[in-house]
């Protein structure tokens, strides 16, 4: 009988603790209670920046708070990924990333300050091909002519990318691997400066993202092919690699959202729901389609995580097989 007072006291203390926690939760402001920062790992004007800016207003309306975009270029987007991975896991710092941040950079550089486990998947947003484009002054008008030129003068053609380990870099690496030609890699801090270098003639070609390349075609750039095996309705009038003479070549890339590991599941879900709502807006879809980008959504954060586990195998194998190195 003596144990009953002790048991009653424990139950009372537990009830008081639960009441206190409930009160504290009730007093905490609902998420989000302030603007959300969306970090882009490349300079303004590239594909990641374009996708972020097209979706940010609609996503902000869904969340009830503004989305503030911050460009942190460098390291093939690893600087931005590292910064977000080390941020507070509260949902107020979000990364828009491609395979470069999640799969390629960790495969290229085991000394990175973050690992993919430090970033929690929210959802996939888009998918699109790359566009192989040249400066018209080169006189190159087809993929076959590009290969012939590169074989006659190994290493003299320079290709611009948005950084080591970026999708354009990997697109070029696969091209070099399949064709056996030699060209020189010139990395920039984003898609826009890479494209400007081709337009200026400082470099001769790029495997650029559609939002970076297409506004310059055909006046200042010549598009030779898209990086998918077949042509894409997103880039009308430009052949796929099979029609261009390289049936073994195929590559495309995606963008998705990530938060620091440990972000509460309800916050992740709220960000996911807001992103999905934004990407399904007709105006957002139309704006992205005009720039050669297709809306491609995950069913859930967990679905995106499962996709990433498989996708990483492709990019890691490409890095290894193509002998891609940090330069």
N, C-alpha and C positions, 0 to 999 in steps of 0.2 A: 504493500500500500504506500510505502514511503516514496516510491519512485514516481507517483503521479504528480506531485508538485513540480518536480524537476522537468517532467515531460511537458506539463502545462506551460512552464516558463519558456522552454525551448520553442514551443508552438507560438507563444505570444511574441517572442523575439523575431521569429521568422515572419510572422504576419506584419510586424512593425517594419522589418527590412523591406518586405515586398511593397508595402504602402509607400515607403520612402523612395524606392526605386521608381514606382509608378508616378509619384509626384515629380521626381526629377525629370523623367521622360516627358511628362506633360508640360514641364516648364521649358524644355529644350525646343528651340525654334525648328519648325518643320523644314526638311530639306527640299529645295535649296532656299536659303534665306538671304543670299547675296549672289552677285554675279559669279558665273562659272568660267574658269580660264581654259581655253582650248589651245594646246601647244602644238605648233607645226614645226617639224624638224628641218624645214627648207626655207629659202628666201621667198619673199612675196612674188607672186606671178607664176609659180609652178603648179603642178597638178594637185599636190596635197593642200596648198594654200587655196586653190580655186574651190576644191570640194568643201573645205572648211568654211569658206566665206559664203558659198551658195546655200549651205544647210544651216548656218549659224542662226540666222534670224528666225526661221521656222522652228528650230529646236529650242531657241530661247523662249519663244511664245508658248511652246508646249510645257516647258519647265516653269514658266512664270518668272524667270530671271534672265538678264542679258547673257549672251555668250561673248566673252572677250577673247579675241585671237591674239596669240603671242608667237612670233616667229623666232625660233632659236636654231639658226642654221649651223651646220658644221658636222664633221665626222660621219658623213653619210646618214644623218639623222640620229646618230647615237648620242649626241650632246642633249638633244631634246628628250630622248627616251630615258637617259640617265637622270635628268632633272625631275621628270615626272615620277620615275621609280622611287626617288628619294623624297618625294613630297608627302604631306600628310594624307593618309587614306580616308579622306572625308568627302570625296566626290566633287571638290571644288577645283581640282587640277586634272584635266583630261588630256590624253595624247591622241592625235590622229596619226596613224602609222601605216606603213606598207611592210612587205616582207623584209625590207632592209633592216628595220629596227628589231624585228622579232626573230628572224631566222638567219639572215645573211651576216649582219655584223657580229653576232655571237660566234658564228662559224669562222669568220675571218680573224677575229681578235679575242682570244680567250681571256685577255687581260682587261676587258671592258669593266667599267665600274658597276654594271648591272647585269643581270641574267634575265632571260625571258620569264622566269618564275617570279620576278619582281614586278611584273606588269600583269594585271588581271584583265582578261578579255571582257569587253562589253558587247560589241556587235560588229559584224562586217557591214560595210556601207556600199561599196562600189567595186566594179570589176571593169577592166579595159585593156586593150592591146597597147603595145608600143607602136610608134610610127618611125620607120627608117626614112630619114630625110637628109638631103644634101643641099649644099649651096649651089644654085644653078650655074654659077661661074665655073664649077668643076667640069661642066659638060657631060656629067654622068646622068643618064636618063633611065637606067634600069639596074636591078640587082646584079645581073650578069656583067654589066659594064663596070660596076663597082668592084666586083671580084677580080675582073681582068686587070683593072687599074692597080689594085692592091698587090696582085701577083707580080706585075711588072716592076713595081717600085715598093718593095716591102718596107713598112714602117714610116713611109712618107705621108700617108693620110692620117690626119688627127681626128679622133672622134671625141665629142664633148658629152659629158654626163653630169647629172646632179650630185655626183660624189661617189667615192669608193663604196661599193656594196649596194648602191642604189639599183632600182629596177633597170634603168637605162644601161648602167654598167654591166649588169648580168645579161641583159639582152645582147649587148655587144660581145661579151665573153662567149656566149653560146654561138654567136655568128662566127667568131674567129675559130672556135673549136670545130664546128662543122665544115667550114670552108678551108681551113688550114692557112688562111692569109694572115699577114701581120699588119696591124695598125697601131697607132700610138694613142693611149688613153690620156685625156686632159680633163680631170675632175674639177667641177665648180661647186659652189655652195647652194645651188638650187637649179631648178629647171629653166627658169627665166634667163639667168646669166649664161647658162650653157647654150641656149638657143641663140642668144644675142651674139655669142662668139662665132657660131656657124654663119649667121647672117653677115657679120662683119668680115668673114673670111679668115679669122684667126684659127678656126678649125674648119674641117670640110664636111663633117657629117655628124649625125646623132641618132641614137635610138631613143627618141624623146617620147614623153607622155602626150597624149592627144591635146589636152588643154594648153600645153606649151607650144606644140608644133602647128596645129591646124589653123590658128588665126594668121599664120605667116605663109600659108599655102594658098595659091601658087605664086604669089607676088614676090616673096623673098626666100622661100624654101621650096624644094621639089620633093614631094613624097614619093618614095620608090615602092614601099610595101608596108603592110601592117604585120605585126609579129605573130599573129595567129596563122594556123595552117591555111584556113580559108579566109576569104575577104570578110569584112565586118560591115554591117549596115550602119554602124556608128561612124564609119569613115568611108563614105560612098566614093566609088571611082578609083579606089586604091586597091591593088591586088593583095591577096594573101601570099604567104611564103611559098606555098605549093605552086601557084600559078607563076610566081616570080622565079621559080627554078630551084627552090630549096624545100622539098617536101618533108625533110626530116626536122625542120626548124619549127618550133611552136613555143611561145611563151606569152603569158599575160600576167597582170598584177592587180592587186586589190588595195583598198584602204579600209581601215577599221578603227574603232575607238577602244582605248585602254585606260585603266586607272591604276593607281598604286595597289599592289597586293595588300589584302587585308581590308579593303573598302567594304563596308557592310553590304550584305546582299540586297536589302531594300533600296539602297542608294544606287547600286549597280543596275537594278531592275528599272528604277525610275529614269536613269540615263538612257538605258536601252529603249524603253517605251517612247521617250521623247525623240530619240534619234530615228526610230522607225516611223513615227508620225511625221517627222520632218521630211524624211526621204521619200515618203509616199505622196507628198504634195505634188500635184501636176506641174506647178511652176518650177519646183526643184528638179524634177525628172527632166523637164524640157531644157532647162539651163544646162544640166550635165550632158544630156544627149547632144546638144549643139557643139559641145567640146569633145565629143567622142568617148564619153564615159557613161556606163550603164549602171543603174541602181541594182545592187545585188545584196540582199539582206539575209542575215542569219535568222533562224527561227527563235533563238534565245541566246543568252550569254553562254550557256553550256554547249549549245550547238556550235557556236563560234570557236569555243575551246577545242572541240573535237576536230573541227576543220583545220585549225592551226597545227594540231599534232600531225596530221597527214601532210599538210602543205609544207611544213618544215623539212620533210624528207626530200622533197623535190629541190628546194633551194640549197640545202646543205650538200646534196649530191652534185648540183651544178657547180657550186663553189669549189668542190674537191676535183671533179672531173675536168673542169675548165682551167684549173690552176690559178684561180683568182687570188691575188695577193693584195695586201695593203701597200699603197705606193707613197 
